[in-house]
């Protein structure tokens, strides 16, 4: 998400937080096809504010040629 948006690596924490929010509001088979948020709080969350954004494709970079937070 960071590289697709053209942002610096300093925003990795916000990208992780956004990923967690999306995962918690997505249905999963682990809790009988409910969202984790719905299972914990007992009510569904509004996901109408989720936006579709463009997807950039990357070529695989081997482990020897990348650092920990670089694009894979």
C-alpha positions as CSV (number, residue, x, y, z in Angstrom):
1,X,0.0,0.0,0.0
2,X,2.8,2.4,0.8
3,X,4.7,1.9,-2.4
4,X,1.5,1.8,-4.5
5,X,0.6,5.2,-3.1
6,X,4.1,6.6,-3.7
7,X,4.7,7.3,0.0
8,X,7.8,7.1,2.0
9,X,8.6,4.1,4.3
10,X,8.0,6.3,7.4
11,X,4.3,5.5,7.0
12,X,4.6,1.7,7.5
13,X,2.9,1.8,10.9
14,X,-0.2,3.5,9.3
15,X,-0.2,0.9,6.5
16,X,-0.2,-1.9,9.1
17,X,-3.0,-0.2,11.1
18,X,-5.1,0.1,7.9
19,X,-4.5,-3.5,7.0
20,X,-5.7,-4.6,10.5
21,X,-8.8,-2.5,10.2
22,X,-9.6,-4.0,6.8
23,X,-9.0,-7.6,8.1
24,X,-11.2,-7.0,11.2
25,X,-14.0,-5.9,9.0
26,X,-13.8,-8.7,6.5
27,X,-15.7,-12.0,6.8
28,X,-13.7,-15.1,7.9
29,X,-14.4,-18.8,8.2
30,X,-12.7,-18.8,11.6
31,X,-15.8,-17.3,13.3
32,X,-18.6,-18.8,11.2
33,X,-18.5,-16.4,8.2
34,X,-18.8,-13.3,10.4
35,X,-16.3,-10.5,10.7
36,X,-14.0,-10.5,13.8
37,X,-15.5,-7.1,14.8
38,X,-19.1,-8.5,14.6
39,X,-18.1,-11.6,16.6
40,X,-16.5,-9.5,19.4
41,X,-19.0,-6.6,19.5
42,X,-22.2,-8.3,18.3
43,X,-23.0,-5.8,15.6
44,X,-21.8,-5.2,12.0
45,X,-19.6,-2.3,11.1
46,X,-20.2,0.1,8.2
47,X,-17.7,-0.5,5.4
48,X,-19.2,1.9,2.9
49,X,-16.2,4.2,3.4
50,X,-13.8,1.6,2.0
51,X,-12.4,2.7,-1.4
52,X,-11.0,0.7,-4.3
53,X,-7.6,2.0,-5.3
54,X,-5.3,1.1,-8.2
55,X,-3.0,-1.9,-7.9
56,X,0.6,-1.7,-9.0
57,X,2.4,-4.9,-9.9
58,X,6.0,-5.6,-8.9
59,X,8.7,-8.0,-10.1
60,X,10.0,-10.3,-7.3
61,X,13.3,-9.2,-5.8
62,X,15.3,-12.0,-4.2
63,X,16.2,-11.9,-0.5
64,X,19.9,-11.1,-1.3
65,X,18.9,-7.9,-3.1
66,X,16.4,-6.4,-0.6
67,X,16.3,-5.1,2.9
68,X,13.7,-5.8,5.6
69,X,11.1,-3.2,4.6
70,X,11.8,-3.1,0.8
71,X,9.2,-4.2,-1.7
72,X,9.3,-8.0,-2.3
